[in-house]
Amino acid sequence: MAEATADIGLIGLAVMGENFALNIADHGYKVAVYNRTHEKTKAFIARENPPGGLVGCETMKEFIAAIKKPRKVIILVKAGPAVDAVVKECIAAGAEKDDILIDTGNSLFLDTIRREKEYANQCKFFGSGISGGETGARFGPSLMPGGDPESWKHLKPIWEAVAAKVDPKTGKPLEGASPGKPISGGVPCTAYIGPNGAGHYVKMAHNGIEYIDMQLICEAYTLMENLLGLGAKEMSKVFEEWNNGDLDSFLIQITADILQQQDPVKKDDYLVNQILDTAGQKGTGKWTSDSALTLGVPANAIAEAVFARCLSALKDERVKASGVLKGPNAKVSGDKAELINAIKDALYCSKICAYAQGFQLYAAAAKEYNWKLNYGEIASIFRGGCIIRARFLQKITEAYQKDPNLVNLLLDPYFNEAIQKGQTNWRKVVSLAATNGVSAPAFMSALAYYDGYRAAKLPANLLQAQRDYFGAHTYERIDQPRGKMFHTDWPEKGRPQAEVTGGGGH
């Protein structure tokens, strides 16, 4: 058997796997690589020669033998049964109890919790979220590691080396990396999240935030198109301008780029106009919404973004319905520049609410799964490399640095002031969307969340009365201590209410 020379191994040479392997090798680490189809491994090795070097392996046994102990093995395959199959194959090929098998796919955090327990006597199973797409994987992603703290000690130098870097003062991403010439200096966009599934949970909710971020931008686009009659080129300039201010982000930047791309087939049109309006999804937004429902967190805007994609998938139904279901004709008068500014304010206010929901979800999960999450640190590792990277995240980092126990981002002075400045325009835009029949569910649900969260009294008192009426589920009284439950025999007038000590849910 050949001598173990590789510092780390990677399984799965699809686009993300290849790019991540090259990123690691660019930082001087020798990487053993394995793919189920060996021809792909051979082609990859023949094509690339990064500084640290690559070790192509034909069999899993050869792959495991090529890595120095304790072995560090990155698994980048499709989430689900494929991960378990690869772990078992690694163990069968000689992986040992102290070897660290790192799942960097988009796995459900509950699977990560299960796998850590299931394989505890055979290896150290570790979950790490990765965000940034293929470019991030190649030149610096955001990495969200979660698992055994001792395993993290072995991974930390590599993760910190290959992660995206941001300026320590401004939090802005450092750019300019190229093959063989990675970024040096700066603050790495990675930090230990917590035990077992914490890393994958943070990545999952990151993706949920990504869903709503994208939906809000799409709603700004459709409002400008339908209410103001702007074309793709004009909107591209608007998004470019927005990217120079508080909305500066990767998603705003690529939106500006997308909108100015001319169609290669119909050269007199823009590509965005030729793309079918049916959105795909891989499930992480749904998982985030499921978790919010399970934990009782009002992440309605995130869920609305998932439902918006579901609605978009009903293309044939929508086309038929458009000829039957009538609404108002979009007609807006007024200064165009003022309306564009109003949409910008609505987008920023809605974005604040969306992130507030995401971080509320983190807090609820930390309590449920006994994790000690550092919310400011989580925001800080999103500042570079990941899809939701934005100037805005520096403000979230600072908010939690000032108050680690902040219960909601809306209560931070900066974000509170931003909402106060923008909410008149926000309400104006939501009203215009409703009165003109333009679907803007994310803007509307974000505003509903804000108004609900700031309400000292909600109509849940009537709801509790309804539940008690039909199901004897009991209710609390405003003039009695919390937790003391009451029931009324509602159908018969004049009956005295009966004090009770407990009640079921419905």
N, C-alpha and C positions, 0 to 999 in steps of 0.2 A: 504494500500500500504506500502511495506517495506521501511525502511529508506534508503536514498541515501548514500551509503558508498564508491562507486568507485570514484577514482580520474579521470579516463578516461575510455572511452568505445572503443571497436573495433568490427567491423562487417566484417565477412568473414573469416572463419577458414580453408582456404586452407593452403598449406605449408607456404607461406609468412606470412599470418595472424597469424597463431599459433606461429611462431617464433618471430614475432614482439611483440605480446602480452607478450610472456615470457621474452623478452628483457626488456620491460618496467617494468614488475613485478620484475625482478631481481634488478632493481634500487629503489625498495621500494614503487612503486606505485601500488595501488589496481586497477585491470583492470576488467571491466565488459565486457563479451564477448557474442556475438550472432551470430548464423549461421542459415541460412534458414532451414537446416536440423538439428533438435534439437538433434538427436542421436549423431551427430558429436560433438556438444557442450558438451554433457554429457560424451562422451568418453574422450574428451580433459581435462575436469575438473577432471575426475577420475584418469587420468594418471599423471597430473602435480600438483606440489605444490610449486611454486616459492615464494621467500621471501615476496613480496608485496601482493600476493594473487590474486586469480581469482574469479569472480562472474559470474557463468553461468546463462544465462537468456533464458527462453523458448519462450517468446513472445517479440515482439518489444516494446510493451508498458511497459513490465516489465524491459526491458533493459534500456529504456530512464529514467524510474523512479529510476533506481539503481545508476545513475551518479550524482555527486554533480554539482551544478550550479556555474558559467555558464558551461554547459555541453560541454565536449570535446569528439567528436565522430570520430574515425578513420574509414574510409571506404576503405576496401581493397577487391574490387570486380573487375570483368572484365570491362575494359574501354568501354564506350559507353552508350547505353540505360540503362544498369543495374545500373549505378551510379545515374541517374535521378530517377529510380524506388526506390532505397534505400533512397535517400534524401526525396522523397515524403512520403515514409513509415515512416521515422523518424518524419517528421512534423505531420503526421496524428496521430502518437503515443504519441505526447506531446512535441516534441522539440520546443523550443521557440526562439524568435527573437535574443536573446543574445547568444544562444548556437552556438558552433563552430563545423561545420561538415567538416572534413578534408579528401579530396580525395587524397589518396596516391597511386592510380593506375597509369598506363601509359596513362593517358588521354591526348587528344589533347588540347593544350593550348587554342585554340579558344573556345573549349567547357567550359573550366574553366572560361574564361572571360564571356561567356554567362551565365553560372550558377550563378556566383557571382551577376550579375544584376538581373537575373530571380528570385532568392530566397532572394533578399535583404530584403524584408519585412517579411520574415518568419524565417530566420536564418542567421548566418555568414558563408557563403560558403568559403572554403579555399583550395588551391591546394598545395600539397607538393610532389615533386619528391622523390623517394627512389631508391637507387642503392646498389647492393651488393649481390643480389640473396638471397637464403634462409640462407646461413651462415652469410651474412651481416645483414640480418634482425634479426637474433638470437643474434649476439654478437657485432654488431656495423656497421650500414650502413652509407653511405653518404646521407644526407637529404637536399633537396632543397626546402625550404618553400617559398610560394608566396601568398600574399593576403592582407587582412586588417591589417595594422600595429598594431592596438589595439589587434586583435586576436593573433598576433604573441607574444605579451607580455605574454599571458596565456600559450602558447605552448612552448616558449623558454626554460624554465627550464627542461621540459621533453625531448625535442629534443636534447638539449645539453648533457643531461645525457645519452641518449641511442645511440647517434651517435658514429661512430668510433673515435678513438683518435690517434693523431700523436705526435711525439716528437717535442717540441716547437723550438728546435735548428736545427734539421736535416730534419724535415718534414716526417720522416719515421714512418709508422704505428706501433702503440704499440700493441703487440700481447699477447696471454696468457689467454684471457677470457674463462671461462667455466660456465656451468649452475650454477646460484646462486652466481657466483663470477665475476662480470664485471670488466672491466679495470677502474682504478681510476687514475685521473691526466691526463695530456696531453691536447692538443688542440682539441676540438670537430670538427668533419667534417660536420658542418652545419653552416649556416648563413642566415639571412633574405635576400632573393634575390630581392624582389620588389613586387609591387601590382599585383592584379588579376592573370593573367596567367604566370607571370614571372618565378615562380618556375617550372611549368610544361614545359615551353619553354626551360629552361636551362637543364632540364632532357632529353627532346626530343633531343636537339642538342648533349648532352652527349652521347646519344645512337647512333647518327649519327657518332660521333667520334669513338665510340666503333666499329661500322661497319668497318670503314676504318682501324682501328688499327688491327682488326682481319684479314681482307683481306691482309694487308701487311705482316703479319706473315705467312699467308697461302702461299703467293707468295714466300717468302723466303724459305719455306718448299719445294714447288714444284720446285724451281730452284735448290736447293741442291739435290733433288731426280732425276730430269731429266737431269741436266747438269753435275752433279758430281757423280751421281750414289750412293748416300748415302742411307743407310737403316734407318729405324725408330730408332734403338738403337743408331746409330752414330749421327743422328740428335738430339736426346734427349740430348746427351752430349754437342753438340754445343749450344743448347738453354740454358742449365744449365750454360755454360761458359758465354754466353751473359748476363745472369741474374745477373752476378756479376759485370757488368759494367754499362755504360750509359743506356742500354736497360732494366735494372732492372724494372720489372713490374709484376703484377698479371698475365697478359695474357701470357707473356713469360714463367713465372714459370709453369703455368698449361700446356702450350704446351710441356715443357720438361717432365712433369709428364705423359701426354697423350701418348707421343711417346714411353715411355718405358713400357706401359701396354700391357701385352701379352693377346692374344685372349683366352677367356675361353672355346671356342668351338674348334677352330683350334690351339691347344696349341703350335704348332711350328711356329706360326706367331704372329704378333703384331695386336692389336685390330684396330688401325687406318686403317690398310690395308683392313679390312673387313667391314668398314663403307661405305655405299653408298654415292657417291659424289654429293648429292643434298642438298643444304642448305635451311633451312626454314627462315622465318622472320615474325615479328609481326606488322610491319608497321611504327615503329618510324624512321627508316632510310629513308623510303620513305617520311614521313612527313618532315624530316629535308631537304631533297633534294627539296621537293615542296616549302618549305619556302625560301630556297636559290634562287630558280628561281623567286619566287614572289618578293623578296627583291633585286634581281639583284646582288647577291653575288656569285663570281666564286668558289663555293665549288665543283669543278669537281671531286676531288678525293673521296669525300664522296659519291657523286652520282655514281661514278664508282664502289664503293664497293656494292651499292645496285644492280646495273646492273649485277655485277659478280654473285650475288646470283640468280638473275633472269635467267641468262645464265646457271647456274648449274642445275636449275630446268628442263631444256630441255634435260634431260638425254637420253631418247630414240632417240631424234633427233640427239644428239651429237654422239651417238654410230653409227648410220647409216652414219652420215656425215664423221666419222673417216675413213670409208672404201672407201669414194669417194674423199674427199678433201685432197689433198696432200700438204705437206710442207717439209722443210728441215729436215734431220736427225740430232738430237741433237748430237753435237760432240765438246767437249771443251778440249783443252789441256792446260797445265800449272800447276803451283803449286797449289795443292788442298787447302792448308791452306790460301794462298793468295786470292783465289777465295771466300772462306768462309768469309774472312775478308771484301772482297769487297761487298758481299751480306749484311753483317752486316752494313756497312757504308750506303749502299743504303736504307736499312730499316730505319736507324736512320734519314737520310735526308728526306725521304718520310714522316716519322712520324712528323717531324717538320712542313712540309708543310700542312699536314692534320690538325694539331692542329691550325696552322695559319688560315686556312680556317674556322674552327669551331669558333674561337674567333672573326674573322671578321663578322661571322654570328651573334654572340651575339651583336656586336656593331651596326649592321644594325637593328636588332630587337629592341634594346634599343631606337634607334631613331624613328623607325616606331610606336612603342607602348607607347612611352613616359615613358620608364623605366630608372632609373639611376642604371645601373649595375656596380658592382665593380668586374672587371675582375680578379684582383689578388686574391680576396677573393673567387671567383668562382673556380679558379685553386686550391686554398688551400683546399677547401672542397672535391676536387677530390683526394687528396693525400692518403686518407685511406677509407676503407669501400666499395668503388665503384669498378665496373669492370675494369675501365681504370686506377686504381691507379698505380702510377709509380714514380720512382725517378725523372724522367723527369718533373713531375708537380711542384716540388720544384723550378726548374729553371724558369718555367712560372710564378709562384707566385712571385719570386724575380724580374723578368723582369717588371712586372706591379707595383711592389712596387717602383722600381727605376723610372719608367715613367708611371704613371697612364693613360697618353694620348697616349701611344704607339699604332700606327695605324695598325701595323702588326708585329707579332712575328719574322718574318724574319729580321726585322730591329734592333732587340735587339742585342747588341754586342756578347753575348754568342752564340745565335743561328746562327748569321751570321758567326761567326768563325767556328762553327760546320759544317755548310754547306760548307764553303771553304775547310775544311780539308777532307770532305767526298765526294765532288761532282765528283772528277775524278773517283773514284770507282763506284759511283752511275751511272754515264754515261756509264761506262764499263759494268755494270750489265744489264742496260736497252738495250744496244747494243747487248749483248750476248743473252738476251731473244728474241729480235726481229730476229736476224740472225739465231737463232736455233729453232725458231718456238714455243717457250714456252710462253704461255699467262701470261702476268704480267701487267694487266691494271692499277692497283693502283700505282705501281712503275712508269709506263709511264705517267699517268695523273698527278701525283705529280710533276714529272720533268717538264712536260709541263706547269704546273702552275708556277713553279719557274722561268722558262725561260720567260714566258709571263709577270710575275710580274716585272721582272728586265729589261724588254725591254722598252727603251724610245720611240720606234716606233713599232707599230703593223700594220698588213695589213688591219686594219679597214678603212683606207682611201679609199681603193679600194671598200670595202664593201659598204661604204656610197655612193660612186659614182654609184654602181650598184643599190642601193635603189632609188637614185634620177633618174637614167635612166628609170627604169621601173615603178616607182610609184610617182615621183616628191616629194620625202620625204625630200629634201634639205640636205645641208651639211654645215659645218663650214670650214673656211679657216685658214691656219696656220699664215697668215699675217694680220688677222683681230681679233678683240676682241672676246672672248668666248661668245657664245649666239647669235651672229650675223649670220643669216642663208642666204644661197645662193641656187639658182637653175639654172641649165643649160638645155636648150632645146637640148639634146644630139643628137637626130637622124639627125638633119640638120646641117652639118658643116658650120661654119662661123657665126652662129647666136650668138649674144652677150649674156652673162649670165645675168639673171635678179635677182636683189637683192630682197629678200623677208624677211618678219619678222617672219614667223612661218612655221611649217611643222608638218605633222602627223608622226606616228610611223608605223613600219611594221615588 
